[in-house]
Amino acid sequence: MELEFLYEKTLQGAVNAKKRKQEQYRKIVAHLYYHGAASIAEIVKSSKISQPLVASLVDDLLGFGVVLESGIGESVGGRRPNLFCLNPEYQYVVGIDITLHSLSLALFDMNNQLVYREEYKEFDLENTSNCTQIIVEKVKIALETRNIKPEKVLAAGFSIPGLVDAEHGLSHTHLSFTELGLGAYLGSQFGFPVLLDNDARTMALGEKAFGKAKDKKNVLCLNLSNGIGLGMILNGELYSGKNGFAGEFGHILIDPDGKLCSCGKIGCLETLTSGKILVQKIKDAIDEGQASFLASYKKEGKRIDLRAVVAAILAGDQFAIDQLNQMCEYLGKGLVTLLHLLNPEMIIIGGKLAHAGKFIINPVTMWMNKYAMDRISSEMELVSSDLLDDAALMGTMASVMKKVLSNRLE
Ligand SMILES: [Zn+2]
């Protein structure tokens, strides 16, 4: 009995030692991913692992092909140190960004560099297995184009609108028909893990890792496209709420006597201010003879969509600019509620309407100045995204690496 107990204990000791070593490898890889090329001394300082052990672990990582030597660093007294970096081609991350009418794909190497980017504008998001199959095929084409085998893919990040339970890989609004759940189903098709999240939250992660929210702790990221999404970075972390549904800002009640919303409720913010409403108002006015650049679209049989409306605004179309200004009052009021509740240091406007730049930032700023308490609003910056249409794709990369490097994929 005693022997058995000792045997189990020793075995457990071996398991623990293996785990500890994996954790140490992870720390080194995380340092190189987040800080770029580094010397052994720099890794020792950040990882708090001893110098001889770091040297031995880096040797192992060189042997596995995870790490490469990347030249000689600056001397800090004594010999100039060897530098090490991640091997960019060791593994890849697939980024998938779906909107109601587009599918964007990206492949990233371990240096966050895009090695493949494709956008399919003819894609329509439908709750059918056929639609899922299109996504699977396009990802396979992307991998074949770059000659990357599925085993070389660390994971895919998948950005999708609607209610998403990222923890369990479930999409409740779109592509919700599989019994396995969308994340597990796609994972079984691809042969690598798939991490789902809502589009606004993925964009917020993109902004935090690569955009204007970098080095900031409290930032609200709006996805202003056909609807209104919100990703919240609070105390430096993405906030998801109990079930992962936090950020349904577009569905807060603004007008109890208002119009029916796509969610089934009446008078949500989205029914008063969203890309979809803006397009509809402009189309209705043009039908009634309103003068606008966009009236020629109708004559030529071209589709008046949000992209066309933003192009007209940027070209100085007075009617389209007026319509956007009017919509900004509701948006400003809604944002002031968030501002008073959360006291963010920055609000980033992303999504298709972010392309309107000053034409959206200026009126929203004006309305927020009117309704906000000055002490809370005066140090808050309202800006448009630099990442624009790439924010969600960049966010899928950030999301995958964050989970891998915090050991949460296993
Ligand atoms: Zn609603």
Residues whose N, C-alpha, C, O or C-beta is under 5 A from the ligand:
A	BS01	ZN	G250 H251 C261 S262 C263 K265 C268
